Amino acid sequence: MKKDATRSGLRYLMVLLVLLLPFATSWASVTIVGSRIIYPSTVPSVDVQLKNNDDFPYIVQTWFDDGDMRIGPENASGIPFIATPPVFRIQPKAGQVVRVVYSQSKALPHDRESVFWFNELQVPPANIGGRQQNKVLVMLRTRIKLFYRPEGIGSPGNLAKKLHVAVVRNGQKGAGIVISNPQPWYASLSNLSVTASGVSRQLNVEMIPPFSSRTFWIPGKFSANSLNGTVIVTLVNDQGARISERYHVAEG
């Protein structure tokens, strides 16, 4: 009996994969239509469309977090957004609309955007291909950003044109690029490159909150003694498209 139970446990190994890269949704069988959710403060709810691209059904669970990946559906009560239905079955080659509502359980700023993450966990059936063979069941979790946008701030337009870019040096970290976002919208950077004295570097990027600055340090030994060159900033807009802007930078 114990031996049979052990074999049964080996047969059904559950693996959780958390995919956070922009192309992660292309790996999923249940995909989210769109790369982000924009929630205007003037609407009672917004809809998120999901689609099952496989030939068998899935159980899907949805919830929100505030940027902490460790937050699961069991401890997401402090997040002021609710997804309905939170758990559902999605049929093969079918779609499902999830309604997102701002619960107002937490006051959000009126002069700038707020950001949260929408989570979708897909659980496949355990009997795919029959129960007599060993298999790995993969539960795939996908996260996309939700931007809560107060009525008074309007739409960002081409936010890449509205950034301030400058050079900074540090005795330990070397040269870096400071990007200031003086606007009330989040600047979602997808790429940042700097070219000076014939040397080009790709920098690690992150999202820049409203009315904030971030410093992106140039990796490796950057040989330019005086950083006079070009910085190309690429952002992701509301439609998920990438928009680039070129800046000339010079050390003063």
Secondary structure as the mmCIF struct_conf table of DSSP 4:
data_model
#
loop_
_struct_conf.conf_type_id
_struct_conf.id
_struct_conf.beg_label_comp_id
_struct_conf.beg_label_asym_id
_struct_conf.beg_label_seq_id
_struct_conf.end_label_comp_id
_struct_conf.end_label_asym_id
_struct_conf.end_label_seq_id
HELX_RH_AL_P HELX_RH_AL_P1 LYS A 2 ARG A 11
STRN STRN1 TYR A 12 LEU A 19
BEND BEND1 LEU A 21 LEU A 21
TURN_TY1_P TURN_TY1_P1 PRO A 22 PHE A 23
HELX_RH_3T_P HELX_RH_3T_P1 ALA A 24 TRP A 27
BEND BEND2 SER A 29 SER A 29
STRN STRN2 VAL A 30 ILE A 32
BEND BEND3 VAL A 33 SER A 35
STRN STRN3 ARG A 36 PRO A 40
TURN_TY1_P TURN_TY1_P2 SER A 41 THR A 42
BEND BEND4 VAL A 43 PRO A 44
STRN STRN4 VAL A 46 ASN A 52
BEND BEND5 ASP A 54 PHE A 56
STRN STRN5 TYR A 58 ASP A 65
BEND BEND6 ASP A 66 GLY A 67
TURN_TY1_P TURN_TY1_P3 MET A 69 ARG A 70
HELX_RH_3T_P HELX_RH_3T_P2 PRO A 73 ASN A 75
TURN_TY1_P TURN_TY1_P4 SER A 77 GLY A 78
BEND BEND7 ILE A 79 PRO A 80
STRN STRN6 PHE A 81 THR A 84
BEND BEND8 PRO A 85 PRO A 86
STRN STRN7 VAL A 87 ILE A 90
TURN_TY1_P TURN_TY1_P5 PRO A 92 LYS A 93
STRN STRN8 GLY A 95 TYR A 102
BEND BEND9 SER A 105 LYS A 106
BEND BEND10 HIS A 110 ARG A 112
STRN STRN9 SER A 114 VAL A 123
TURN_TY1_P TURN_TY1_P6 ALA A 126 GLY A 129
BEND BEND11 ARG A 131 GLN A 133
STRN STRN10 LYS A 135 ARG A 149
HELX_RH_3T_P HELX_RH_3T_P3 GLU A 151 ILE A 153
BEND BEND12 ASN A 158 ASN A 158
HELX_RH_3T_P HELX_RH_3T_P4 LEU A 159 LYS A 162
STRN STRN11 HIS A 164 ASN A 170
TURN_TY1_P TURN_TY1_P7 GLY A 171 LYS A 173
STRN STRN12 GLY A 174 ASN A 181
BEND BEND13 GLN A 183 TRP A 185
STRN STRN13 ALA A 187 ALA A 187
STRN STRN14 LEU A 189 ALA A 196
TURN_TY1_P TURN_TY1_P8 SER A 197 GLY A 198
STRN STRN15 VAL A 199 GLN A 202
STRN STRN16 ILE A 208 ILE A 208
TURN_TY1_P TURN_TY1_P9 PRO A 210 PHE A 211
STRN STRN17 SER A 212 TRP A 217
HELX_LH_PP_P HELX_LH_PP_P1 ILE A 218 PRO A 219
BEND BEND14 GLY A 220 GLY A 220
BEND BEND15 ASN A 225 SER A 226
STRN STRN18 GLY A 229 VAL A 236
TURN_TY1_P TURN_TY1_P10 ASP A 238 GLN A 239
BEND BEND16 GLY A 240 GLY A 240
STRN STRN19 ARG A 242 VAL A 249
#
